[in-house]
Amino acid sequence: MPLSYRAQHLLQLMIKTAEQTSASFPPEACAKLFEPLVEELSTQQWADLCVAVGTVVPLPADVPVGRPDEVARVVLGFVPRDMRLERPFAMLAVAGLAGLDAEVAPRLTERRGPIAVAEVELLLGWDVARRALFAESLAEGPAHFSPPPLDVRKLSDLPGYLDFARATLEATEARVAAIHAGEIPYRADKAFDHGETNTIGRAARLALYLDEPWLPELLERLVPGVAVAPTQARTLPSQSLLYEIARAVEEHSTPEAVWALRAARQATRHAGVPKQLDRMLKRIEPALANRLEVAFRLPDGRVRQAVGEHTAVISTEGTVELSWWHGDKKLKSVPAAVRREHPDEVKRLRTLAKQVQQQQATLVRALEAGYASDTPPPYHQLAGQPIAERLIWEFEVSPGVWRSELGLGVPDVPVRLWHPARASLEEVAAWREVVQDKELRQPFKQAFREVYLLTPAEEATEVHSNRFAEHVVDYPKLYALFKQRGWQAHYLGPWDGGGDGQAQRVLAGGRWQASFDHGYLFYEEGYAVTDQVRFHRLTEGEWRLAPLTEVPPLVFSEAMRDVDLFVAVASIASYPEWAANRPDELRGYWETGSSGPLAPSAEVRRDALSRLLGRTSIAERCTVTDRYLVVRGDLRTYKIHLGSGNILMEPNDAYLCIVSTRDPHAGLFLPFEEDGRLALILSKAFLLGNDTAITDPSITRQITT
């Protein structure tokens, strides 16, 4: 280990010892820790500013660092001039120690915009320890890299930085407004320089982290303004700042910030920005579940507004709908008089309806992802909202005794969302009957939610699960599902280091992390093989592998539910036409997987089908077995696998390939429709139950052969 790094490690050990024992170290002992830095300079001929700053991280009051200003000057002298601006704040900390502020400050502010200059000026008013703490919170890297994760907790403790953050964001919004007003000449992507963008990103992260009350209104103006040119050009004032704000929102989400990004996505005329924002929003919305104290701060979305002699109503019961009324009569479309006399109002209400729909989607994702939280979310904020009335809740009627009810009301006792993993089989069955009988469209799968309990095999492997290992999957589809469900993963491919991957999702308010291993299938391009699932607990700031028996049951169940979804949707066993002209080993997997034992997701589908079939015209022709929906046609009897949807024909289990079919069960209430498999199986059942009416020769030829 280089001497300089050993010095840094020794100083950190001294700090920890001082904090735990109240020990005191003489200034000369601390000063000597800089000497190894100088020893290396004679051979390396350059100095690592980050290591230098690591030796001046603020110490407790009774552990003085002395003033090794001569060593600090030597360190600065060996920093190459072209590297000094790559780590400006580390340089500022060392310069303060060396007493060289007057010499270094002009270099740091040269060719930087006023917002970045203001940040440097703020730091010049701090002592060396606070500058070092600031630099450490940034973990500065070269300027051409994206800013690393920011430790906002350290920023919040630094004097004046919160006030600076507000002033920075207000100055940013004012500049964007001036560009749109024509007061500042418009230059595409030149509204802010690199240093200013980073400064604004830090300010946004701190304000979002602290959930400052002034921030939502400011972001509502700023973010869309950054995303659209003041002219009709398909450019924007600052693409880099827009994405920097989006990254800040991903790290510290609030509902209002999500809406601002969605408004920007709608406003921009740039061809590529909406796609990039869509990708980022898929990660941002689930992140709200880690901030449940703000996630439910959503309007109920119900709007009733008079427009001339008519009334516009935006309702959120079930799906979001904009409807038009004349008195008590609901109209089929926008009245001609309203379109003619109030076109701007019609456009505004349609936009508002889309915003309400997006807000409801954000709330649903936060509610569902919050299942794994081990702290009581502020569900009372949802009282009176239509979305809460379609969910099952549990109320603590006495210590440790919970009663489940449909609808939230205005709770005056502790409340939580009902989950089937906490209920008896009888209670689960009863709630499924209620949802089915009432034809209740729940915001997410709740009554019919899958449950994943720890198995003896997983207890035996201790720290990993093989439950969903060794499945062959369509990799682009798998990767898209990762993003959709809020899992982070690098894209794999046939290049060096691109063969092995791990998708990760953080749960329980950031206290648990699930990881799903998978590898690229090199001999079959575009496919991957799944592997183990592991769980890590956040302990003393580090992710540590945890035994499966210590993982909270709902954390385990919700993570495994995602993995089951990944495999069920992306597995090649789900594609009826896949096996043709494939390698033997893959064709063997397809044949086994397309008719194998059911995963929990398919078991729930089997239960739902059992309840639905009695309401259909083909009920007498259908039987549900452990793995199949058996349909008796006039020509043959068919077995539709409840996992893959693939079909075998009796008496010899000949395979029947039906790639897609129409939807003859239209109008039949389905209690859930997550991946389309339930509807697909029903469609095939209706088709095959009346097999003599099939006219498609590609199907009839298989049946009669």
C-alpha positions in Angstrom: 0.0 0.0 0.0 1.4 3.4 -0.9 2.7 5.5 2.0 0.2 8.2 1.4 -2.7 5.9 1.6 -1.3 4.4 4.8 -1.1 7.9 6.2 -4.8 8.5 5.4 -5.8 5.2 6.9 -3.8 6.0 10.1 -5.4 9.4 10.5 -8.9 7.9 10.1 -8.0 5.3 12.8 -6.8 8.2 15.1 -10.1 10.0 14.5 -12.2 6.9 15.4 -10.1 6.2 18.5 -10.5 9.8 19.6 -14.3 9.7 19.1 -14.6 6.4 21.1 -12.1 7.1 23.9 -11.8 10.9 24.1 -8.1 10.5 23.4 -6.0 13.5 22.3 -3.2 13.6 19.8 -0.5 16.2 19.7 -0.4 18.5 16.7 3.1 17.3 15.6 1.8 13.7 15.4 -1.0 14.7 13.0 1.4 16.9 11.0 3.8 14.0 10.4 1.0 12.2 8.6 1.6 14.5 5.7 5.2 13.5 5.4 4.6 10.2 3.4 2.9 12.4 0.8 6.0 14.3 0.2 8.2 11.1 0.2 6.3 9.8 -2.8 6.5 13.1 -4.7 10.2 12.6 -5.5 9.5 9.4 -7.4 5.9 9.9 -8.7 6.4 13.6 -9.6 2.7 14.3 -9.0 0.3 14.4 -6.0 -3.1 13.0 -5.4 -5.3 15.8 -4.1 -7.9 13.5 -2.8 -5.4 11.6 -0.6 -4.2 15.0 0.6 -7.7 16.1 1.6 -8.2 12.7 3.3 -5.6 13.7 5.8 -7.4 16.9 6.7 -10.9 15.6 7.2 -12.3 17.5 10.2 -11.2 16.1 13.5 -12.9 16.3 16.9 -12.2 19.5 18.7 -9.7 17.8 21.0 -7.7 16.3 18.2 -5.8 19.2 16.6 -4.2 18.7 13.2 -1.5 21.3 13.6 -0.6 23.5 10.6 1.6 21.5 8.2 1.4 24.4 5.7 4.8 23.8 4.2 3.9 20.2 3.3 0.6 21.4 1.8 2.5 23.9 -0.4 4.8 21.1 -1.6 1.7 19.0 -2.4 0.1 21.7 -4.5 3.4 22.3 -6.3 3.4 18.8 -7.6 -0.3 18.8 -8.8 -0.1 19.1 -12.7 -1.7 22.4 -13.7 -4.1 20.7 -16.1 -5.4 18.5 -13.3 -6.0 21.2 -10.7 -9.5 22.1 -12.0 -10.6 18.5 -12.1 -10.7 18.4 -8.3 -11.3 22.1 -7.5 -12.7 21.6 -4.0 -10.0 19.2 -2.9 -7.5 21.7 -4.2 -9.3 24.5 -2.3 -9.0 22.6 1.0 -5.3 22.0 0.6 -4.8 25.6 -0.5 -6.5 26.8 2.6 -4.1 24.7 4.7 -1.1 26.1 2.7 -2.4 29.7 3.1 -2.6 30.0 -0.7 -6.2 31.1 -1.1 -5.3 34.3 -2.9 -3.3 32.4 -5.5 -5.6 29.5 -6.0 -9.0 31.1 -6.0 -8.6 33.1 -9.2 -7.6 29.9 -11.0 -10.7 28.1 -9.8 -13.1 30.9 -10.8 -11.5 31.5 -14.2 -13.9 30.7 -17.1 -16.6 29.5 -14.7 -20.2 30.8 -14.7 -21.5 33.1 -11.9 -23.3 30.2 -10.2 -20.2 28.1 -9.9 -18.1 31.1 -8.8 -20.6 31.8 -6.0 -20.1 28.3 -4.7 -16.3 28.8 -4.6 -16.7 32.1 -2.8 -18.9 30.5 -0.2 -16.2 27.9 0.5 -13.5 30.5 0.8 -15.3 31.7 3.9 -15.0 28.3 5.6 -12.1 26.9 7.5 -10.0 24.1 6.2 -11.8 21.3 8.0 -15.2 22.4 6.5 -13.7 22.6 3.0 -12.2 19.2 3.4 -15.6 17.8 4.5 -17.2 19.4 1.5 -14.7 17.9 -0.9 -15.0 14.5 0.8 -18.8 14.6 0.4 -18.3 15.0 -3.4 -15.7 12.3 -3.9 -14.5 14.4 -6.8 -13.4 12.8 -10.0 -12.3 14.1 -13.4 -14.5 16.7 -15.0 -15.5 14.5 -18.0 -17.2 12.0 -15.7 -20.7 12.3 -14.3 -20.8 13.6 -10.7 -20.5 10.7 -8.2 -23.1 10.2 -5.5 -23.3 13.1 -3.2 -23.4 12.7 0.6 -26.1 15.3 1.2 -26.1 14.7 4.9 -22.7 16.3 5.2 -23.8 19.2 3.0 -26.8 19.9 5.2 -24.5 20.5 8.2 -22.2 23.0 6.5 -22.8 26.6 7.4 -24.8 28.6 4.9 -25.0 25.9 2.2 -28.8 25.5 2.4 -29.3 29.2 1.9 -26.9 29.0 -0.9 -28.8 26.1 -2.5 -32.0 28.1 -2.5 -30.3 31.1 -4.0 -28.7 28.9 -6.6 -31.9 27.3 -7.7 -33.7 30.7 -7.8 -30.9 32.1 -9.9 -31.1 29.1 -12.2 -34.9 29.6 -12.6 -34.4 33.3 -13.2 -31.9 32.7 -16.0 -34.1 30.2 -17.7 -37.0 32.7 -17.5 -34.9 35.4 -18.9 -33.9 33.2 -21.8 -37.6 32.5 -22.6 -38.4 36.2 -22.3 -35.7 37.1 -24.8 -33.6 39.0 -22.3 -30.7 36.6 -22.7 -29.8 35.4 -26.2 -30.7 31.8 -26.8 -27.9 29.3 -27.5 -28.8 25.6 -27.6 -27.4 23.7 -24.7 -25.3 26.7 -23.6 -27.5 28.1 -20.8 -25.1 26.7 -18.1 -21.5 25.6 -18.1 -20.3 22.3 -16.7 -19.3 23.7 -13.3 -22.7 25.5 -13.0 -24.5 22.3 -13.8 -22.7 20.4 -11.1 -23.4 23.2 -8.6 -27.1 23.3 -9.4 -27.2 19.5 -9.1 -25.8 19.7 -5.6 -28.3 22.4 -4.7 -31.2 20.4 -6.0 -30.1 17.3 -4.2 -29.9 19.1 -0.9 -33.3 20.8 -1.3 -34.9 17.5 -2.4 -33.3 15.6 0.5 -34.6 18.1 3.0 -38.0 18.3 1.2 -37.9 22.1 1.3 -41.4 23.6 1.0 -40.4 26.3 -1.5 -38.9 23.7 -4.0 -42.1 22.2 -5.7 -43.3 25.6 -7.1 -39.8 26.4 -8.3 -39.3 23.1 -10.0 -42.7 23.4 -11.7 -41.3 26.5 -13.5 -37.7 25.5 -13.9 -37.7 22.0 -15.2 -40.1 22.4 -18.2 -38.3 25.7 -19.0 -35.0 23.9 -19.2 -36.5 21.3 -21.6 -37.9 23.5 -24.4 -36.4 26.2 -26.6 -37.9 29.7 -26.5 -38.1 29.4 -30.3 -39.7 26.6 -32.4 -36.3 24.9 -32.5 -36.0 21.2 -31.5 -33.3 22.0 -29.0 -33.3 23.1 -25.4 -31.4 25.5 -23.1 -29.5 22.8 -21.3 -29.9 19.1 -21.9 -27.1 18.4 -19.3 -28.9 20.3 -16.6 -32.2 18.6 -17.3 -30.6 15.2 -16.9 -28.7 16.3 -13.8 -31.9 17.4 -12.1 -33.5 14.0 -13.1 -30.5 12.2 -11.5 -31.0 14.3 -8.4 -34.7 13.4 -8.3 -33.8 9.7 -8.7 -31.6 9.9 -5.6 -34.2 12.0 -3.5 -37.6 11.6 -5.1 -40.6 13.8 -4.4 -44.0 13.5 -6.2 -43.8 17.2 -7.3 -40.4 16.7 -8.8 -41.6 13.7 -10.7 -44.5 15.7 -12.1 -42.1 18.5 -13.1 -40.0 16.0 -15.1 -43.1 14.6 -16.7 -44.2 18.1 -17.7 -40.7 18.6 -19.2 -41.1 15.3 -21.1 -44.3 16.6 -22.6 -43.0 20.1 -23.4 -39.7 19.3 -25.1 -39.5 19.2 -28.9 -36.1 17.4 -28.9 -36.4 13.9 -30.5 -34.2 12.0 -28.0 -35.0 13.7 -24.7 -38.5 12.0 -24.1 -37.0 8.5 -24.5 -34.2 9.3 -22.1 -36.6 10.8 -19.5 -38.9 7.8 -19.9 -36.0 5.5 -19.0 -35.1 7.7 -16.0 -38.7 8.0 -14.8 -39.0 4.2 -14.7 -36.3 4.2 -12.1 -37.4 7.4 -10.3 -41.1 6.4 -9.6 -40.2 3.2 -7.7 -37.6 5.2 -5.7 -40.5 7.1 -4.1 -41.1 4.0 -2.1 -37.9 4.8 -0.2 -39.4 8.1 0.9 -42.9 7.1 2.0 -43.1 10.2 4.1 -43.5 12.3 0.9 -44.7 9.7 -1.6 -48.4 9.9 -0.7 -48.5 13.7 -0.9 -50.6 13.5 -4.0 -53.9 15.3 -5.0 -56.9 13.1 -5.4 -57.2 14.3 -9.0 -61.0 14.8 -9.0 -61.9 17.9 -11.0 -65.3 19.3 -11.8 -65.3 22.5 -13.8 -68.0 24.5 -15.7 -67.2 25.3 -19.3 -70.0 27.4 -20.8 -73.3 25.5 -20.4 -71.5 22.2 -19.9 -69.4 20.6 -17.1 -66.0 18.8 -17.5 -65.3 16.1 -14.9 -62.0 14.4 -14.3 -62.6 11.2 -12.3 -60.2 8.7 -10.8 -62.5 5.9 -9.9 -60.9 3.0 -11.8 -59.1 4.6 -14.7 -58.7 8.3 -15.0 -61.3 9.7 -17.3 -62.2 13.2 -18.7 -66.0 13.3 -19.3 -68.4 16.0 -20.4 -71.9 16.5 -19.0 -74.9 18.6 -19.8 -76.9 18.7 -16.6 -77.2 15.1 -15.4 -76.6 13.6 -18.8 -73.1 12.3 -19.7 -72.1 13.0 -23.3 -70.2 10.8 -25.6 -67.7 13.4 -26.6 -66.7 17.0 -26.3 -69.7 19.2 -27.1 -69.4 21.1 -30.4 -70.1 24.4 -28.7 -67.3 23.8 -26.2 -64.9 22.9 -29.0 -65.8 26.0 -30.9 -66.0 28.5 -28.1 -63.5 27.2 -25.6 -60.7 25.4 -27.5 -57.9 26.5 -25.1 -59.9 25.2 -22.1 -60.5 21.9 -23.8 -56.8 21.5 -24.5 -55.9 22.5 -20.9 -58.3 20.0 -19.4 -57.0 17.2 -21.6 -53.5 18.0 -20.5 -54.7 18.1 -16.9 -56.3 14.7 -17.3 -53.0 13.3 -18.5 -51.2 14.8 -15.6 -53.7 13.3 -13.2 -53.2 9.9 -14.8 -49.5 10.2 -14.4 -49.9 11.2 -10.8 -52.1 8.2 -10.1 -49.5 5.9 -11.7 -46.8 7.4 -9.5 -48.9 6.9 -6.4 -49.7 3.3 -7.4 -46.0 2.5 -7.9 -45.1 4.0 -4.5 -47.9 2.2 -2.7 -46.9 -1.2 -4.2 -43.2 -0.7 -3.7 -43.9 0.3 -0.1 -45.1 -3.2 0.8 -41.6 -4.1 2.0 -41.2 -1.0 4.2 -40.7 -1.8 7.9 -41.8 1.7 9.1 -45.4 2.8 9.2 -46.0 4.9 6.1 -48.4 8.0 6.4 -51.4 6.2 4.9 -53.7 8.8 6.5 -52.7 11.1 3.7 -54.7 8.9 1.4 -58.0 9.3 3.3 -60.8 10.2 1.0 -58.9 9.4 -2.2 -60.7 7.0 -4.6 -57.6 4.9 -5.0 -57.6 4.0 -1.3 -61.2 2.8 -1.5 -60.3 0.0 -4.0 -57.6 -1.4 -1.7 -57.8 -3.8 1.3 -56.5 -2.3 4.6 -55.6 -3.7 8.0 -56.4 -1.7 11.2 -54.8 -2.5 14.6 -57.9 -2.8 16.8 -55.9 -3.9 19.8 -52.1 -4.5 20.3 -51.0 -7.0 17.8 -54.5 -7.7 16.5 -55.3 -6.5 13.0 -58.7 -6.5 11.2 -58.9 -6.3 7.4 -61.5 -4.0 5.7 -62.1 -2.7 2.2 -61.4 1.0 2.0 -59.4 3.4 4.2 -61.9 5.9 5.6 -60.4 8.2 8.1 -58.3 5.9 10.3 -57.8 6.7 14.0 -55.7 3.6 14.7 -52.5 2.3 13.2 -53.1 1.1 9.6 -51.2 -0.9 7.0 -51.9 -2.3 3.6 -53.2 -5.9 3.6 -50.8 -8.5 2.2 -51.8 -12.2 1.6 -48.5 -13.3 3.2 -49.8 -12.1 6.5 -53.3 -13.7 6.1 -54.7 -17.2 6.4 -55.6 -19.2 3.3 -59.3 -18.8 4.2 -59.0 -15.0 4.5 -57.1 -14.8 1.2 -59.8 -16.9 -0.5 -62.6 -14.7 1.0 -61.0 -11.5 -0.3 -60.5 -12.9 -3.7 -64.3 -13.7 -3.8 -65.0 -10.1 -2.8 -62.8 -8.6 -5.5 -64.3 -11.0 -8.1 -68.0 -10.5 -7.0 -67.7 -6.7 -6.9 -65.7 -6.7 -10.1 -63.3 -4.5 -8.3 -60.4 -3.2 -10.4 -57.6 -2.8 -7.8 -54.8 -0.3 -8.5 -52.3 -3.2 -8.3 -52.5 -6.9 -7.7 -53.4 -7.2 -4.0 -56.1 -9.8 -3.3 -54.6 -12.0 -6.0 -51.0 -11.2 -5.1 -48.4 -14.0 -5.2 -46.7 -15.1 -2.0 -43.2 -16.4 -1.8 -42.2 -18.2 1.4 -38.8 -19.5 2.3 -38.4 -23.1 1.3 -36.3 -25.8 3.1 -34.0 -25.9 0.1 -33.3 -22.2 0.5 -32.7 -22.6 4.2 -30.1 -25.3 3.3 -28.3 -23.0 0.9 -28.3 -20.3 3.6 -27.4 -17.2 1.7 -28.7 -17.7 -1.8 -31.8 -19.0 -3.6 -31.7 -21.2 -6.7 -35.5 -21.1 -7.1 -35.3 -19.2 -10.4 -31.9 -20.3 -11.6 -31.0 -21.9 -15.0 -33.8 -20.4 -17.0 -33.1 -19.3 -20.6 -34.6 -15.8 -21.2 -34.9 -13.3 -24.0 -32.3 -10.8 -22.7 -33.6 -7.5 -24.2 -37.0 -8.3 -22.7 -35.4 -9.2 -19.3 -33.4 -5.9 -19.3 -36.5 -3.9 -20.1 -38.3 -5.6 -17.2 -35.4 -4.7 -14.9 -35.9 -1.0 -15.7 -39.7 -1.3 -15.5 -39.6 -2.7 -12.0 -36.8 -0.4 -10.7 -33.9 -2.9 -10.7 -30.4 -1.5 -11.6 -28.2 -3.6 -14.0 -25.5 -3.1 -16.6 -26.3 -4.2 -20.1 -24.7 -7.5 -21.1 -23.3 -8.5 -24.5 -20.7 -10.5 -26.4 -17.7 -8.3 -25.3 -15.0 -8.6 -22.7 -16.6 -8.3 -19.3 -20.1 -8.4 -20.8 -20.9 -12.0 -19.9 -21.9 -11.8 -16.3 -24.4 -9.4 -14.7 -26.2 -8.7 -11.5 -29.5 -6.8 -11.2 -30.1 -5.1 -7.9 -33.1 -3.5 -6.2 -33.2 -1.6 -2.9 -36.1 -2.3 -0.6 -37.4 -1.4 2.9 -36.5 2.2 2.8 -33.0 1.5 1.7 -32.2 -1.0 4.4 -32.2 -4.2 2.2 -30.9 -5.0 -1.2 -31.9 -7.9 -3.4 -29.6 -9.1 -6.2 -30.3 -11.4 -9.2 -27.4 -13.0 -11.0 -27.6 -13.7 -14.8 -25.2 -14.4 -17.6 -25.1 -13.8 -21.3 -25.6 -16.8 -23.6 -22.7 -16.4 -26.0 -23.7 -19.2 -28.4 -27.3 -17.9 -28.8 -27.1 -14.1 -29.3 -29.8 -12.1 -27.5 -30.4 -14.6 -24.7 -29.3 -15.0 -21.1 -29.3 -17.6 -18.4 -30.6 -16.8 -14.9 -28.8 -17.7 -11.7 -29.0 -17.1 -7.9 -30.9 -14.5 -5.8 -29.1 -13.0 -2.8 -30.0 -10.4 -0.1 -27.8 -7.8 1.5 -28.5 -5.8 4.7 -27.2 -2.2 5.0 -24.9 -2.4 8.1 -22.7 0.5 9.2 -22.9 2.0 5.7 -22.0 -1.2 3.9 -24.0 -3.9 2.1 -23.4 -7.2 3.8 -24.6 -10.6 2.6 -27.4 -11.8 4.9 -28.7 -15.4 5.6 -32.1 -15.9 3.9 -33.6 -16.7 7.3 -32.9 -13.2 8.5 -34.6 -11.5 5.5 -38.0 -10.0 6.5 -40.7 -12.1 5.0 -42.3 -9.3 2.9 -38.9 -8.1 1.6 -38.2 -11.7 0.5 -41.6 -12.2 -1.0 -41.7 -8.9 -2.9 -38.2 -9.4 -4.3 -38.9 -13.0 -5.4 -42.2 -11.9 -6.9 -40.2 -9.5 -9.2 -37.8 -12.3 -10.2 -40.7 -14.7 -10.9 -42.1 -12.0 -13.2 -38.8 -11.6 -15.0 -38.6 -15.3 -15.7 -42.3 -15.9 -16.5 -42.4 -13.1 -19.1 -38.9 -13.4 -20.6 -38.4 -17.2 -20.6 -38.2 -18.8 -24.0 -40.6 -21.4 -22.7 -43.4 -18.8 -23.1 -42.9 -18.4 -26.9 -44.8 -21.2 -28.7 -42.8 -20.7 -32.0 -39.3 -20.5 -30.4 -38.1 -24.1 -30.5 -37.8 -24.5 -34.3 -34.2 -24.7 -35.5 -32.6 -24.2 -32.1 -29.7 -26.1 -30.4 -30.7 -29.4 -28.7 -29.9 -28.1 -25.2 -32.1 -25.1 -25.6 -34.9 -27.0 -27.3 -34.8 -29.4 -24.3 -35.2 -26.5 -21.8 -38.1 -25.1 -23.9 -39.9 -28.5 -23.9 -39.4 -28.9 -20.1 -40.2 -25.3 -19.2 -43.3 -25.0 -21.3 -45.1 -27.7 -19.4 -43.2 -27.8 -16.0 -44.5 -27.2 -12.4 -46.2 -23.9 -11.8 -44.4 -20.9 -10.2 -46.5 -18.8 -7.6 -47.5 -16.4 -10.3 -49.1 -19.2 -12.3 -50.7 -20.7 -9.2 -52.5 -17.4 -8.7 -53.5 -17.5 -12.3 -54.9 -21.0 -11.8 -57.0 -19.7 -8.8 -58.3 -16.8 -10.8 -59.3 -19.0 -13.7 -61.1 -21.4 -11.4 -63.3 -18.4 -10.2 -63.8 -17.0 -13.7 -64.7 -20.1 -15.7 -68.1 -20.5 -14.0 -69.2 -17.2 -15.5 -68.3 -18.2 -19.0 -70.2 -20.0 -21.8 -67.5 -22.7 -22.0 -67.6 -23.6 -18.3 -68.9 -27.1 -18.9 -66.1 -27.8 -21.3 -63.3 -26.7 -19.0 -61.4 -28.4 -16.1 -58.6 -26.9 -14.1 -55.8 -29.3 -13.0 -52.6 -28.8 -11.1 -50.8 -27.4 -14.2 -53.3 -27.1 -17.0 -56.6 -25.7 -18.1 -58.1 -28.7 -19.9 -60.6 -27.7 -22.7 -62.8 -30.3 -24.3 -63.5 -29.4 -27.9 -65.5 -31.4 -30.5 -62.4 -32.5 -32.4 -59.9 -33.0 -29.6 -59.2 -32.2 -26.0 -56.6 -29.6 -25.2 -54.3 -28.9 -22.2 -53.3 -25.2 -21.9 -50.3 -24.8 -19.5 -51.1 -22.2 -16.9 -47.5 -21.0 -16.7 -46.4 -20.7 -20.4 -49.8 -20.7 -22.1 -48.5 -23.5 -24.4 -51.0 -26.1 -25.6 -50.8 -29.9 -25.8 -53.4 -32.0 -27.5 -54.7 -35.4 -26.2 -54.4 -38.3 -26.6 -50.7 -38.1 -27.5 -49.7 -34.7 -26.1 -49.0 -33.3 -29.6 -48.0 -29.7 -29.5 -50.4 -27.1 -30.9 -48.8 -23.8 -31.9 -51.2 -20.8 -31.7 -49.0 -17.7 -31.7 -51.9 -15.3 -31.0 -55.6 -15.2 -31.0 -58.5 -12.7 -30.9 -60.1 -11.7 -27.7 -63.5 -13.5 -27.6 -63.9 -12.9 -23.8 -64.2 -9.2 -24.2 -66.4 -7.8 -21.5 -65.5 -10.5 -19.0 -64.1 -9.0 -15.8 -60.5 -10.0 -15.1 -59.3 -9.4 -11.5 -55.8 -8.6 -12.7 -53.9 -8.3 -16.0 -50.2 -7.9 -15.3 -48.4 -9.7 -18.2 -51.4 -10.5 -20.4 -51.1 -14.3 -19.8 -54.5 -14.7 -18.1 -56.2 -13.1 -21.1 -54.2 -15.1 -23.5 -55.1 -18.4 -21.8 -58.8 -17.5 -21.8 -58.7 -16.5 -25.4 -57.2 -19.8 -26.4 -59.8 -21.6 -24.2 -62.7 -19.9 -26.0 -61.1 -20.6 -29.4 -60.5 -24.3 -28.7 -63.8 -24.9 -26.9 -65.5 -24.3 -30.3 -62.8 -25.9 -32.4 -65.1 -26.8 -35.3 -65.5 -23.1 -36.0 -61.8 -22.5 -36.4 -61.0 -21.5 -40.0 -57.3 -20.7 -39.8 -55.6 -23.5 -41.8 -52.4 -23.2 -39.8 -54.4 -24.3 -36.8 -56.8 -26.8 -38.3 -54.0 -28.6 -40.0 -52.3 -29.3 -36.7 -55.6 -30.4 -35.0 -56.6 -32.8 -37.7 -53.2 -34.3 -38.4 
